């Protein structure tokens, strides 16, 4: 919910570019590779898993109960280091066999993964937390308001892009994929063990990227072969209302989902209860040491 509007609006305003030279990012959704969404889902899930798993092993506390600072730092660092290989491994059971062997579109593999994650989340949401009975009135922690305000600014920024700015006015200058021969290919080793191939260079005369061109350059001529620092020109969007509708849609869905998580799920009460319990345990331990 946070990433989708960000990806779609940003690539069409040339905040970055994706090229169809790589088979892993060839399949697109409004010029955003489906694998971008797959990537975010896998790596976020892996980090979350390792964070809670290491805390369960090292901290020996309840899920939302804070432990000592050194233990929490160790768990956070381990989650950061293990999150990347875990995310890569999650491409193996679904994406690589279905896409690389059976040639399924990346949209299918993403929604396969999305369905599994959705079922896991829904199942977890249906499980009652018997150790934290719900109070009759929920009190929202001040940090939740800050997080929600950040989401409002985030979504409003991308809605504003679609309302007040035009992609054709964008001129992107910077480091990019080298431009070169259209017939040179290099092997791509996948985590599944297969060898795919990709173009070694961006072919300036044969590419399927309708969100940029070379029209703002002198005589509309693309950069010469060997260029790695060059200018790309934005192009008019087919329908800016469509992009506005996408940004507004994801803003509504995202704000409702995160609003329920922050304000209707009693998470702050569980957090405060666990924090209070941790503080009491620490105070008792300190008193014992001082005796």
VMD Tcl script that draws the C-alpha trace (Angstrom):
set ca {
  {0.00 0.00 0.00}
  {2.86 2.40 0.70}
  {4.96 1.39 -2.31}
  {2.55 1.03 -5.24}
  {1.60 4.68 -5.86}
  {5.21 5.67 -5.12}
  {6.51 3.26 -7.78}
  {3.95 4.10 -10.47}
  {4.07 7.89 -10.16}
  {7.84 8.09 -9.69}
  {8.86 6.04 -12.72}
  {6.51 8.00 -14.99}
  {8.09 11.24 -13.72}
  {11.58 9.83 -14.43}
  {12.70 9.65 -10.81}
  {14.36 6.48 -12.08}
  {14.06 4.21 -15.13}
  {13.51 0.50 -15.66}
  {14.71 -1.15 -18.85}
  {13.39 -4.22 -20.64}
  {16.91 -5.52 -21.21}
  {16.53 -7.80 -18.15}
  {14.00 -10.68 -18.37}
  {13.31 -10.44 -14.62}
  {11.88 -6.94 -14.96}
  {10.40 -7.24 -18.44}
  {6.74 -7.65 -17.37}
  {5.31 -4.28 -16.30}
  {2.37 -2.59 -14.64}
  {2.24 1.09 -15.69}
  {5.94 0.66 -16.53}
  {6.75 -0.69 -13.06}
  {8.07 -4.28 -13.07}
  {5.75 -6.69 -11.30}
  {8.90 -8.02 -9.66}
  {9.31 -4.69 -7.87}
  {6.13 -5.46 -5.90}
  {7.21 -9.10 -5.46}
  {10.60 -7.89 -4.19}
  {9.11 -5.52 -1.59}
  {6.72 -8.20 -0.33}
  {9.43 -10.87 0.01}
  {12.07 -8.72 1.66}
  {9.60 -7.09 4.08}
  {8.23 -10.51 5.04}
  {11.72 -11.91 5.53}
  {12.83 -9.01 7.73}
  {9.65 -9.27 9.82}
  {10.08 -13.03 10.26}
  {13.72 -12.81 11.36}
  {13.04 -9.87 13.67}
  {10.37 -11.74 15.62}
  {12.18 -15.10 15.42}
  {15.45 -13.71 16.85}
  {13.56 -11.91 19.60}
  {11.76 -15.12 20.51}
  {15.10 -16.95 20.76}
  {17.27 -14.26 22.33}
  {14.96 -12.01 24.32}
  {12.76 -14.65 25.99}
  {10.01 -12.06 26.43}
  {6.49 -11.67 25.13}
  {6.16 -10.59 21.49}
  {5.69 -6.87 22.15}
  {7.57 -6.70 25.45}
  {10.89 -4.84 25.27}
  {14.05 -6.52 26.53}
  {17.41 -4.94 27.35}
  {18.96 -2.52 24.85}
  {21.89 -4.81 23.82}
  {19.54 -7.73 23.09}
  {17.19 -5.55 21.04}
  {20.12 -4.18 19.01}
  {21.42 -7.69 18.32}
  {17.99 -8.83 17.14}
  {17.59 -5.79 14.89}
  {21.03 -6.27 13.31}
  {20.43 -9.99 12.74}
  {17.09 -9.24 11.11}
  {18.81 -6.72 8.84}
  {21.54 -9.17 7.80}
  {19.23 -12.19 7.36}
  {16.40 -10.26 5.71}
  {18.18 -10.03 2.34}
  {19.08 -13.73 1.84}
  {15.65 -14.68 3.17}
  {13.99 -12.40 0.62}
  {16.07 -13.87 -2.21}
  {15.19 -17.43 -1.21}
  {11.47 -16.57 -1.31}
  {11.77 -16.13 -5.09}
  {12.68 -19.82 -5.50}
  {9.44 -21.73 -4.75}
  {7.07 -19.56 -6.83}
  {8.66 -17.01 -9.16}
  {11.60 -18.86 -10.71}
  {9.89 -22.15 -11.62}
  {6.68 -20.51 -12.86}
  {8.34 -17.62 -14.71}
  {11.64 -19.07 -15.88}
  {10.56 -22.65 -16.69}
  {6.86 -22.41 -17.54}
  {7.02 -18.80 -18.86}
  {4.15 -17.43 -16.76}
  {3.71 -13.66 -16.72}
  {5.18 -11.98 -13.60}
  {1.72 -10.62 -12.78}
  {0.56 -14.19 -12.12}
  {3.52 -14.98 -9.85}
  {2.99 -11.77 -7.88}
  {-0.69 -12.43 -7.21}
  {0.17 -16.03 -6.28}
  {2.49 -14.66 -3.59}
  {0.02 -11.90 -2.65}
  {-2.76 -14.47 -2.10}
  {-0.57 -16.54 0.22}
  {0.45 -13.48 2.25}
  {-3.15 -12.28 2.40}
  {-4.32 -15.63 3.79}
  {-1.52 -15.63 6.40}
  {-2.43 -12.09 7.50}
  {-6.15 -12.84 7.59}
  {-5.59 -16.05 9.59}
  {-3.40 -14.21 12.09}
  {-5.97 -11.45 12.43}
  {-8.66 -14.01 13.31}
  {-6.61 -15.41 16.23}
  {-7.68 -13.95 19.58}
  {-5.01 -12.60 21.90}
  {-6.08 -14.13 25.20}
  {-3.12 -12.69 27.12}
  {-4.16 -9.12 26.30}
  {-7.91 -8.64 26.86}
  {-9.34 -5.67 24.99}
  {-10.18 -2.64 27.14}
  {-13.56 -1.00 26.80}
  {-11.96 2.22 25.54}
  {-8.79 2.33 23.51}
  {-6.15 5.01 24.11}
  {-4.03 5.96 21.11}
  {-0.32 6.51 21.70}
  {1.08 9.81 20.39}
  {3.54 7.97 18.12}
  {0.63 6.46 16.17}
  {-0.57 9.94 15.22}
  {2.91 10.82 13.94}
  {3.06 7.64 11.82}
  {-0.39 8.29 10.41}
  {0.48 11.92 9.64}
  {3.51 10.65 7.73}
  {1.20 8.44 5.63}
  {-1.09 11.38 4.86}
  {1.89 13.47 3.67}
  {3.21 10.49 1.68}
  {-0.03 9.88 -0.23}
  {-0.79 13.60 -0.64}
  {2.62 14.15 -2.24}
  {1.98 11.66 -5.03}
  {-1.57 12.88 -5.59}
  {-0.13 16.40 -5.93}
  {2.34 15.14 -8.54}
  {-0.52 13.98 -10.75}
  {-2.53 17.20 -10.28}
  {0.07 19.96 -10.53}
  {2.99 18.55 -12.53}
  {3.44 17.12 -16.01}
  {5.74 14.20 -16.96}
  {6.67 15.86 -20.27}
  {8.39 18.68 -18.34}
  {10.77 16.25 -16.65}
  {14.41 16.11 -17.78}
  {16.41 13.43 -16.00}
  {20.21 13.77 -16.07}
  {22.35 11.20 -14.33}
  {24.04 7.81 -14.19}
  {22.05 5.22 -16.12}
  {22.35 1.91 -17.94}
  {25.15 2.08 -20.52}
  {24.05 2.64 -24.12}
  {25.56 0.33 -26.66}
  {25.15 -2.41 -29.23}
  {21.69 -3.91 -29.60}
  {22.90 -7.45 -30.35}
  {25.24 -8.13 -27.40}
  {23.88 -10.32 -24.57}
  {25.21 -11.50 -21.21}
  {24.09 -14.46 -19.03}
  {21.89 -13.94 -15.98}
  {22.27 -16.49 -13.18}
  {19.02 -17.03 -11.26}
  {18.63 -18.28 -7.70}
  {16.85 -21.33 -9.15}
  {20.02 -22.31 -11.02}
  {18.87 -21.40 -14.52}
  {20.86 -19.28 -16.93}
  {18.86 -16.56 -18.67}
  {20.19 -13.86 -20.96}
  {19.83 -10.10 -21.09}
  {21.04 -7.33 -23.32}
  {24.40 -6.02 -22.17}
  {23.49 -2.44 -23.08}
  {20.41 -0.28 -23.47}
  {19.60 -0.20 -27.17}
  {18.77 3.46 -27.83}
  {16.85 2.65 -31.02}
  {14.98 -0.47 -29.89}
  {13.46 -0.31 -26.40}
  {9.92 -0.66 -25.10}
  {9.81 2.22 -22.61}
  {7.09 4.70 -23.54}
  {7.62 6.95 -20.50}
  {10.82 8.55 -21.83}
  {12.51 9.42 -25.12}
  {15.26 11.67 -26.50}
  {13.12 14.54 -27.85}
  {14.58 17.18 -25.53}
  {18.12 16.51 -26.82}
  {19.67 18.36 -29.78}
  {18.01 17.18 -33.03}
  {16.28 14.54 -30.89}
  {19.30 12.27 -31.20}
  {19.99 9.64 -28.51}
  {23.31 9.65 -26.62}
  {26.24 7.90 -28.37}
  {27.33 4.34 -27.62}
  {29.31 4.04 -24.42}
  {27.34 6.76 -22.61}
  {26.63 6.04 -18.95}
  {25.80 9.61 -17.88}
  {23.15 11.07 -20.11}
  {19.79 12.85 -20.37}
  {16.37 11.21 -20.69}
  {13.27 13.21 -21.58}
  {9.82 12.82 -20.06}
  {6.83 12.26 -22.33}
  {3.17 13.24 -21.95}
  {1.07 10.74 -20.03}
  {-1.74 9.18 -22.09}
  {-4.24 10.22 -19.40}
  {-3.19 12.08 -16.25}
  {-6.64 11.59 -14.73}
  {-5.89 7.88 -14.75}
  {-2.75 8.42 -12.69}
  {-4.65 10.71 -10.31}
  {-7.31 8.03 -9.88}
  {-4.64 5.41 -9.13}
  {-2.92 7.62 -6.54}
  {-6.23 8.56 -4.88}
  {-7.41 4.93 -4.86}
  {-4.28 3.64 -3.15}
  {-4.38 6.60 -0.73}
  {-7.94 5.75 0.34}
  {-7.24 2.03 0.70}
  {-3.92 2.62 2.47}
  {-5.27 5.21 4.92}
  {-8.25 3.00 5.80}
  {-6.05 -0.09 6.35}
  {-3.40 1.73 8.37}
  {-6.08 3.75 10.18}
  {-7.67 0.53 11.38}
  {-4.28 -0.87 12.37}
  {-3.37 2.24 14.35}
  {-6.71 3.27 15.84}
  {-9.06 0.26 15.90}
  {-6.82 -2.70 16.68}
  {-5.90 -1.96 20.33}
  {-2.25 -2.26 19.39}
  {-1.27 0.80 21.42}
  {-2.85 -0.66 24.56}
  {-0.92 -3.90 24.08}
  {2.27 -1.91 23.47}
  {1.81 0.27 26.55}
  {0.89 -2.71 28.71}
  {4.01 -4.59 27.59}
  {6.20 -1.51 28.01}
  {4.83 -0.93 31.50}
  {5.47 -4.58 32.35}
  {9.03 -4.33 31.03}
  {9.66 -1.17 33.07}
  {8.33 -2.83 36.21}
  {10.52 -5.88 35.65}
  {13.57 -3.65 35.14}
  {12.80 -1.64 38.29}
  {12.43 -4.82 40.32}
  {15.72 -6.17 38.96}
  {17.49 -2.89 39.80}
  {16.11 -2.94 43.35}
  {17.36 -6.50 43.86}
  {20.85 -5.54 42.67}
  {20.96 -2.56 45.05}
  {20.05 -4.64 48.09}
}
mol new
graphics top color blue
foreach p $ca { graphics top sphere $p radius 0.5 }
foreach p [lrange $ca 0 end-1] q [lrange $ca 1 end] { graphics top cylinder $p $q radius 0.2 }
display resetview
